[in-house]
């Protein structure tokens, strides 16, 4: 990956603090959306949760971090506490401004002091956000934090009190917008799959950095984590946001905690909001029933898809060939026949660069514009080659086709009777369109609308006009 330039945007606002002071609640309040999981339990947020937001007429990256705890008592720490601290430290390093959240009702604690000391040593401009000041009289308690020599901003993330002042402080400290940051929005890529399929390892390998926490402990990733990165520089730079998601378990495997439920919800939401979904599987195991369930969610959301067969180094060591693995995959998951497959290894780096090329190609397919004349000639050729089946003595007739949307690519077909359309013939038409236009990885939605014979004649005249144009 030496040929790519990876960096974090400079306009970053990081939220840090000890556990359970309301960092995620503040993040959601500023973002004006419920993005980060909020739950009264230490250690819910571990990775950095980031989202590009707009406030005060400015766009910037807002980053939530895991609660910083420094208790060295043996057996007292979350097994991933060190990694959580590392991610928070990296978030501060990347930030243009830092908001240190404290609990105004609890007053100054030794852990607050240590967090503030470490943030101050970073040299990043920062303010103390005295959260849980639900009433005006609570503001006086915030004065206890003034001795640290930083601006103190009392607020209530739960009720929205004091948020405008916090946003004003943060946006005033942001650097100017660069030309790259003012360009088109980045491509949003959701990385999904079963627990421990290697999603976080893949992202870290792609970025050549320990950007998200990797562990053999199931459930390490609990929230959806936005990871912005850029390949190249200047006008030709390609901007992306990778969304690392929690491993999607079967409902029978899930505990009954709210954290598990929210994690699943966030992963499903990440699929719905993505431009392209990267479905990560383990090469040795091949498609499992849970992989098929996840693929079903991608299809239901009509999202573009790339299949990433990870840990190929292990499969290759057993003599498994890519052609054989592809054949098995296509047989087991024919409903994803439109999605390209990339065999890679996050551990060794094999084919990781190729995954970006596949993502770019699929994103291009999603935005394809199908010329109306060529579209209708393709449909006409397909219907002459293979007639639709007879249903109660009647046969489907397609008068005219028109692309009416992208993302997903949507086609409306005017026919004599939509009830004569069978799933098999619809699938046949889709294959004909893919054979003509490519459209690898892009879902196709086809809607059939009834038209009379007279209307069909008028539409036929329009087709002829387009052919001559």
C-alpha positions as CSV (number, residue, x, y, z in Angstrom):
1,X,0.0,0.0,0.0
2,X,3.0,2.3,-0.4
3,X,1.4,4.0,-3.4
4,X,-1.5,5.5,-1.4
5,X,-1.5,8.5,0.9
6,X,-3.7,8.0,3.9
7,X,-4.5,10.8,6.3
8,X,-7.2,12.0,8.6
9,X,-9.0,15.2,7.8
10,X,-7.6,18.2,9.8
11,X,-11.1,19.5,10.8
12,X,-11.6,17.0,13.6
13,X,-13.3,17.6,17.0
14,X,-12.5,14.8,19.5
15,X,-14.6,14.1,22.6
16,X,-12.7,12.4,25.5
17,X,-13.1,11.8,29.2
18,X,-13.3,9.1,31.8
19,X,-16.1,6.5,31.6
20,X,-19.8,7.4,32.1
21,X,-19.6,11.1,32.0
22,X,-21.8,11.5,28.9
23,X,-19.4,11.6,26.0
24,X,-21.6,9.6,23.6
25,X,-24.7,11.6,24.7
26,X,-22.8,14.8,23.8
27,X,-21.7,13.3,20.5
28,X,-25.3,12.4,19.6
29,X,-26.5,15.9,20.6
30,X,-23.9,17.7,18.5
31,X,-24.5,15.4,15.6
32,X,-28.3,15.8,16.0
33,X,-28.6,12.1,15.5
34,X,-28.5,9.0,17.7
35,X,-25.2,7.6,16.3
36,X,-23.1,6.5,19.3
37,X,-24.5,3.9,21.7
38,X,-25.5,5.4,25.0
39,X,-25.9,3.0,27.8
40,X,-25.3,3.2,31.6
41,X,-22.4,0.7,31.6
42,X,-18.7,1.3,31.5
43,X,-16.8,0.2,28.4
44,X,-19.7,0.4,25.9
45,X,-17.6,2.7,23.5
46,X,-14.2,1.3,22.8
47,X,-13.2,2.3,19.3
48,X,-13.4,5.8,17.9
49,X,-16.9,6.6,16.6
50,X,-16.8,9.3,14.0
51,X,-19.3,11.1,11.8
52,X,-19.0,14.1,9.5
53,X,-21.5,16.7,10.9
54,X,-22.5,20.2,10.0
55,X,-23.0,22.9,12.7
56,X,-22.7,26.7,12.7
57,X,-22.5,26.5,8.9
58,X,-19.3,24.4,9.0
59,X,-18.6,20.7,8.3
60,X,-16.2,18.8,10.5
61,X,-15.5,15.3,11.7
62,X,-16.8,14.6,15.2
63,X,-15.2,11.8,17.1
64,X,-16.4,9.9,20.2
65,X,-13.9,7.9,22.2
66,X,-14.0,5.2,24.8
67,X,-13.9,6.1,28.5
68,X,-10.3,6.6,29.7
69,X,-9.5,4.5,32.8
70,X,-6.1,4.1,34.4
71,X,-6.7,1.7,37.2
72,X,-3.7,-0.7,37.3
73,X,-5.2,-3.0,40.0
74,X,-4.7,-6.6,38.7
75,X,-8.0,-8.0,37.4
76,X,-9.8,-4.6,37.6
77,X,-9.4,-3.5,34.0
78,X,-11.5,-4.2,30.9
79,X,-9.2,-6.6,28.9
80,X,-9.3,-4.0,26.1
81,X,-8.8,-0.9,28.3
82,X,-5.2,-0.4,27.0
83,X,-6.4,-0.5,23.4
84,X,-9.3,1.9,24.2
85,X,-6.8,4.4,25.7
86,X,-4.6,4.1,22.6
87,X,-7.6,4.9,20.3
88,X,-8.5,7.9,22.5
89,X,-4.9,9.1,22.4
90,X,-4.8,8.8,18.6
91,X,-8.1,10.7,18.3
92,X,-6.6,13.6,20.3
93,X,-3.5,13.5,18.1
94,X,-5.6,13.7,14.9
95,X,-7.9,16.5,16.3
96,X,-7.9,20.2,15.7
97,X,-9.8,20.7,19.0
98,X,-10.6,18.5,22.0
99,X,-13.6,18.5,24.3
100,X,-12.9,16.9,27.7
101,X,-16.1,15.8,29.2
102,X,-16.5,15.7,33.0
103,X,-19.5,15.1,35.4
104,X,-20.3,18.4,37.1
105,X,-22.3,16.6,39.8
106,X,-19.4,14.4,40.8
107,X,-16.9,17.2,40.9
108,X,-13.2,16.9,40.1
109,X,-12.0,13.2,40.4
110,X,-8.5,11.9,40.3
111,X,-9.3,10.3,37.0
112,X,-10.5,13.6,35.6
113,X,-7.2,15.2,36.7
114,X,-5.2,12.5,34.9
115,X,-7.2,12.8,31.7
116,X,-6.9,16.6,31.7
117,X,-3.2,16.3,32.3
118,X,-2.6,14.0,29.3
119,X,-4.8,16.1,27.0
120,X,-3.0,19.3,28.0
121,X,0.4,17.6,27.3
122,X,-0.8,16.9,23.7
123,X,-0.9,20.7,23.0
124,X,-4.3,20.4,21.2
125,X,-6.6,23.3,21.9
126,X,-9.3,22.1,24.4
127,X,-12.1,23.0,26.6
128,X,-13.7,21.3,29.7
129,X,-17.3,20.3,29.0
130,X,-19.0,20.2,32.4
131,X,-21.8,17.8,31.6
132,X,-25.0,17.0,33.5
133,X,-25.5,20.7,34.5
134,X,-29.3,20.3,33.9
135,X,-30.2,23.5,35.6
136,X,-28.7,27.0,35.7
137,X,-27.8,26.6,39.4
138,X,-25.6,23.6,38.5
139,X,-23.3,26.0,36.5
140,X,-21.7,27.1,39.8
141,X,-20.4,23.6,40.3
142,X,-18.4,23.9,37.0
143,X,-16.2,26.5,38.6
144,X,-14.3,23.8,40.4
145,X,-12.7,22.9,37.1
146,X,-11.5,26.4,36.3
147,X,-8.2,25.7,38.2
148,X,-7.0,23.6,35.2
149,X,-6.6,26.8,33.1
150,X,-8.9,25.7,30.3
151,X,-12.3,27.2,29.2
152,X,-15.1,25.5,31.2
153,X,-18.4,25.1,29.3
154,X,-21.3,23.8,31.5
155,X,-24.0,21.9,29.6
156,X,-26.6,19.1,29.7
157,X,-26.1,16.7,26.8
158,X,-29.4,15.0,27.8
159,X,-31.5,18.1,27.6
160,X,-29.5,20.1,25.0
161,X,-28.6,22.9,27.4
162,X,-25.3,24.8,26.6
163,X,-24.7,22.9,23.4
164,X,-24.6,26.0,21.2
165,X,-21.7,27.4,23.2
166,X,-19.8,24.2,22.9
167,X,-20.3,24.1,19.1
168,X,-19.3,27.8,18.8
169,X,-16.0,27.1,20.7
170,X,-15.2,24.0,18.7
171,X,-15.9,25.5,15.2
172,X,-13.9,28.7,16.1
173,X,-10.8,26.5,16.6
174,X,-11.1,24.6,13.3
175,X,-8.5,25.2,10.5
176,X,-9.7,26.5,7.2
177,X,-11.4,24.1,4.7
178,X,-8.9,22.6,2.3
179,X,-9.6,22.1,-1.4
180,X,-9.8,18.3,-0.9
181,X,-12.3,18.7,2.0
182,X,-14.5,21.0,-0.1
183,X,-14.8,18.4,-2.9
184,X,-17.5,15.8,-3.4
185,X,-18.6,13.8,-0.4
186,X,-16.6,10.6,0.3
187,X,-17.7,7.2,-0.8
188,X,-19.3,5.4,2.2
189,X,-18.3,1.8,2.5
190,X,-19.8,-0.4,5.2
191,X,-17.6,-3.4,6.3
192,X,-19.9,-6.1,7.6
193,X,-19.8,-9.8,8.5
194,X,-19.9,-12.3,11.3
195,X,-17.9,-11.8,14.5
196,X,-14.2,-12.3,14.1
197,X,-14.3,-12.5,10.3
198,X,-11.5,-10.0,10.2
199,X,-13.3,-6.7,9.5
200,X,-11.2,-4.6,11.8
201,X,-8.0,-6.3,10.8
202,X,-8.8,-5.6,7.1
203,X,-9.3,-1.8,7.9
204,X,-6.1,-1.6,9.8
205,X,-4.2,-3.3,7.0
206,X,-5.7,-1.1,4.4
207,X,-4.8,2.1,6.3
208,X,-1.4,0.7,7.5
209,X,-2.4,1.9,11.0
210,X,-4.0,0.4,14.1
211,X,-7.1,2.5,13.5
212,X,-9.6,0.2,15.1
213,X,-9.2,-2.3,17.9
214,X,-8.5,-5.9,16.9
215,X,-8.9,-8.8,19.4
216,X,-9.9,-12.4,19.5
217,X,-12.5,-11.5,22.1
218,X,-16.0,-11.8,20.4
219,X,-17.9,-8.5,20.5
220,X,-14.8,-6.3,20.6
221,X,-16.4,-3.9,18.1
222,X,-19.7,-2.7,19.6
223,X,-20.6,0.4,17.7
224,X,-20.2,1.3,14.0
225,X,-16.9,3.2,13.6
226,X,-16.4,5.7,10.8
227,X,-12.9,5.7,9.4
228,X,-12.2,8.4,6.8
229,X,-9.2,8.0,4.5
230,X,-7.9,9.4,1.2
231,X,-6.0,7.8,-1.6
232,X,-3.8,10.2,-3.6
233,X,-3.6,14.0,-3.5
234,X,-5.1,17.0,-5.2
235,X,-7.9,17.0,-7.7
236,X,-7.5,13.2,-8.4
237,X,-7.7,12.2,-4.7
238,X,-10.3,9.6,-3.9
239,X,-12.0,10.0,-0.5
240,X,-13.7,7.2,1.5
241,X,-15.3,6.6,4.8
242,X,-14.9,3.0,5.9
243,X,-17.6,1.9,8.5
244,X,-16.3,-0.8,10.8
245,X,-19.4,-2.6,12.3
246,X,-20.0,-5.0,15.1
247,X,-20.1,-8.6,14.1
248,X,-23.6,-9.5,13.2
249,X,-24.7,-12.5,15.3
250,X,-27.7,-14.7,15.0
251,X,-30.5,-13.7,17.4
252,X,-30.1,-17.0,19.2
253,X,-26.4,-16.1,19.8
254,X,-27.1,-12.7,21.2
255,X,-27.3,-11.9,24.8
256,X,-30.4,-9.9,26.0
257,X,-28.4,-6.8,26.7
258,X,-29.3,-3.4,25.2
259,X,-25.7,-3.2,23.9
260,X,-26.1,-6.2,21.7
261,X,-29.4,-5.0,20.4
262,X,-28.0,-1.5,19.6
263,X,-24.9,-3.0,18.0
264,X,-27.1,-5.1,15.6
265,X,-29.2,-2.0,14.9
266,X,-26.1,0.1,14.1
267,X,-24.8,-2.6,11.8
268,X,-28.1,-2.8,9.9
269,X,-28.2,1.0,9.7
270,X,-24.6,1.1,8.4
271,X,-25.8,-1.2,5.5
272,X,-28.7,1.0,4.7
273,X,-26.6,4.2,4.7
274,X,-23.7,2.8,2.6
275,X,-22.8,3.4,-1.0
276,X,-21.1,0.1,-1.1
277,X,-21.2,-2.8,1.4
278,X,-18.1,-5.0,1.8
279,X,-19.3,-8.4,3.0
280,X,-16.4,-10.1,4.8
281,X,-16.3,-13.9,5.1
282,X,-13.7,-16.4,6.2
283,X,-12.2,-18.3,3.2
284,X,-11.7,-21.6,5.1
285,X,-15.3,-21.7,6.2
286,X,-16.9,-20.5,3.1
287,X,-20.5,-19.1,3.2
288,X,-22.3,-19.9,6.4
289,X,-26.0,-19.6,7.2
290,X,-25.2,-16.3,9.1
291,X,-23.3,-15.0,6.0
292,X,-26.5,-15.7,4.0
293,X,-28.6,-13.9,6.5
294,X,-26.3,-10.8,6.3
295,X,-26.4,-11.0,2.5
296,X,-30.2,-11.0,2.7
297,X,-30.1,-7.7,4.7
298,X,-27.8,-6.2,2.0
299,X,-30.3,-7.3,-0.7
300,X,-33.3,-6.0,1.3
301,X,-31.6,-2.6,1.5
302,X,-30.8,-2.7,-2.2
303,X,-27.2,-1.9,-1.6
304,X,-24.2,-2.5,-3.9
305,X,-21.9,-5.2,-2.7
306,X,-18.4,-6.6,-2.8
307,X,-17.6,-10.0,-1.2
308,X,-14.3,-10.1,0.6
309,X,-13.0,-13.6,1.3
310,X,-10.6,-12.9,4.1
311,X,-7.9,-15.1,5.6
312,X,-7.0,-16.5,2.2
313,X,-3.5,-17.3,3.4
314,X,-5.0,-20.1,5.6
315,X,-7.1,-21.5,2.7
316,X,-4.2,-21.3,0.3
317,X,-2.0,-23.3,2.7
318,X,-4.6,-26.1,2.5
319,X,-4.4,-26.1,-1.3
320,X,-7.8,-24.5,-1.9
321,X,-7.9,-22.8,-5.3
322,X,-9.8,-19.5,-6.0
323,X,-11.7,-21.0,-8.9
324,X,-13.0,-23.8,-6.8
325,X,-13.9,-21.5,-3.9
326,X,-15.7,-19.2,-6.3
327,X,-17.7,-22.1,-7.8
328,X,-18.8,-23.2,-4.3
329,X,-19.8,-19.7,-3.4
330,X,-21.9,-19.1,-6.5
331,X,-23.7,-22.4,-5.9
332,X,-24.4,-21.7,-2.3
333,X,-25.3,-18.0,-2.7
334,X,-26.7,-17.6,-6.2
335,X,-28.6,-14.5,-5.1
336,X,-25.3,-12.6,-4.8
337,X,-24.2,-13.6,-8.3
338,X,-23.9,-10.0,-9.3
339,X,-21.3,-9.2,-6.6
340,X,-17.6,-9.5,-7.3
341,X,-15.4,-11.7,-5.1
342,X,-12.0,-10.6,-3.9
343,X,-9.8,-13.2,-2.1
344,X,-7.4,-11.4,0.4
345,X,-5.5,-11.7,3.6
346,X,-5.6,-8.9,6.1
347,X,-2.7,-10.6,7.9
348,X,-0.3,-10.8,5.0
349,X,-1.7,-7.9,2.9
350,X,-2.4,-10.2,-0.1
351,X,-4.9,-8.5,-2.5
352,X,-5.9,-5.8,0.0
353,X,-5.2,-3.1,-2.6
354,X,-7.3,-4.9,-5.1
355,X,-10.4,-4.5,-2.8
356,X,-10.3,-0.8,-3.2
357,X,-10.3,-1.2,-7.0
358,X,-13.4,-3.5,-6.7
359,X,-15.1,-1.0,-4.5
360,X,-14.5,1.8,-7.0
361,X,-15.8,-0.3,-9.9
362,X,-19.0,-1.2,-8.0
363,X,-19.5,2.4,-7.0
364,X,-19.2,3.4,-10.7
365,X,-21.8,0.7,-11.6
366,X,-24.3,2.1,-9.1
367,X,-24.1,5.5,-10.8
368,X,-24.3,4.1,-14.4
369,X,-26.6,6.0,-16.8
370,X,-28.2,3.5,-19.3
371,X,-29.0,5.2,-22.6
372,X,-32.8,4.8,-23.2
373,X,-32.3,3.7,-26.8
374,X,-29.7,1.0,-25.9
375,X,-31.7,-0.1,-23.0
376,X,-34.8,-0.8,-25.1
377,X,-32.8,-2.5,-27.9
378,X,-31.3,-4.8,-25.2
379,X,-34.8,-5.6,-23.8
380,X,-36.2,-6.1,-27.3
381,X,-33.4,-8.5,-28.2
382,X,-33.8,-10.4,-24.9
383,X,-37.6,-10.9,-25.4
384,X,-37.1,-12.1,-28.9
385,X,-34.4,-14.6,-27.9
386,X,-36.5,-16.0,-25.0
387,X,-40.2,-15.6,-25.0
388,X,-41.9,-15.1,-21.6
389,X,-44.0,-18.0,-20.4
390,X,-47.7,-18.3,-21.2
391,X,-50.0,-17.6,-18.2
392,X,-53.7,-18.6,-18.7
393,X,-53.2,-18.2,-22.5
394,X,-51.6,-14.8,-22.2
395,X,-48.0,-13.8,-22.7
396,X,-46.1,-10.8,-21.3
397,X,-45.4,-8.0,-23.7
398,X,-42.8,-5.3,-22.9
399,X,-43.5,-2.0,-24.7
400,X,-40.9,0.3,-23.3
401,X,-38.2,0.6,-20.6
402,X,-36.8,3.6,-18.9
403,X,-34.2,4.1,-16.2
404,X,-35.8,6.2,-13.5
405,X,-33.1,6.3,-10.7
406,X,-29.7,5.3,-9.4
407,X,-28.5,3.9,-6.1
408,X,-30.1,1.5,-6.5
409,X,-30.3,1.4,-10.3
410,X,-34.0,1.4,-11.0
411,X,-35.8,0.6,-14.3
412,X,-39.5,1.0,-15.1
413,X,-40.9,-1.3,-17.7
414,X,-44.2,-0.6,-19.4
415,X,-46.0,-3.9,-20.1
416,X,-49.4,-5.2,-21.1
417,X,-50.1,-6.8,-17.7
418,X,-47.7,-6.8,-14.7
419,X,-49.4,-10.0,-13.4
420,X,-47.8,-11.9,-16.3
421,X,-44.3,-11.2,-15.0
422,X,-42.6,-14.3,-13.3
423,X,-39.6,-14.2,-11.0
424,X,-37.7,-16.4,-13.4
425,X,-38.3,-14.1,-16.4
426,X,-37.5,-11.0,-14.3
427,X,-34.2,-12.7,-13.4
428,X,-33.6,-13.4,-17.1
429,X,-34.1,-9.8,-18.0
430,X,-31.7,-8.7,-15.3
431,X,-29.0,-11.1,-16.6
432,X,-29.5,-9.7,-20.1
433,X,-29.0,-6.1,-18.8
434,X,-25.9,-7.1,-16.9
435,X,-24.5,-8.9,-19.9
436,X,-25.0,-5.7,-22.0
437,X,-24.0,-3.0,-19.4
438,X,-21.8,-4.8,-16.9
439,X,-23.2,-3.3,-13.6
440,X,-21.0,-5.6,-11.5
441,X,-21.9,-5.4,-7.8
442,X,-24.9,-3.1,-8.4
443,X,-28.4,-4.2,-7.5
444,X,-31.1,-3.7,-10.2
445,X,-34.7,-2.9,-9.3
446,X,-37.3,-3.4,-12.0
447,X,-40.9,-2.2,-11.8
448,X,-43.6,-3.2,-14.2
449,X,-46.4,-0.9,-15.1
450,X,-49.4,-1.6,-17.2
451,X,-49.9,0.1,-20.5
452,X,-52.6,-0.3,-23.2
453,X,-51.8,-1.3,-26.7
454,X,-52.5,2.2,-27.9
455,X,-50.1,3.6,-25.3
456,X,-47.6,1.0,-26.4
457,X,-47.8,2.2,-30.0
458,X,-47.0,5.7,-28.8
459,X,-44.1,4.5,-26.8
460,X,-42.8,2.5,-29.7
461,X,-42.8,5.7,-31.8
462,X,-40.7,7.3,-29.0
463,X,-38.3,4.4,-29.1
464,X,-37.8,4.9,-32.8
465,X,-37.2,8.6,-32.3
466,X,-34.5,7.9,-29.7
467,X,-32.8,5.3,-32.0
468,X,-32.5,7.9,-34.7
469,X,-31.3,10.6,-32.3
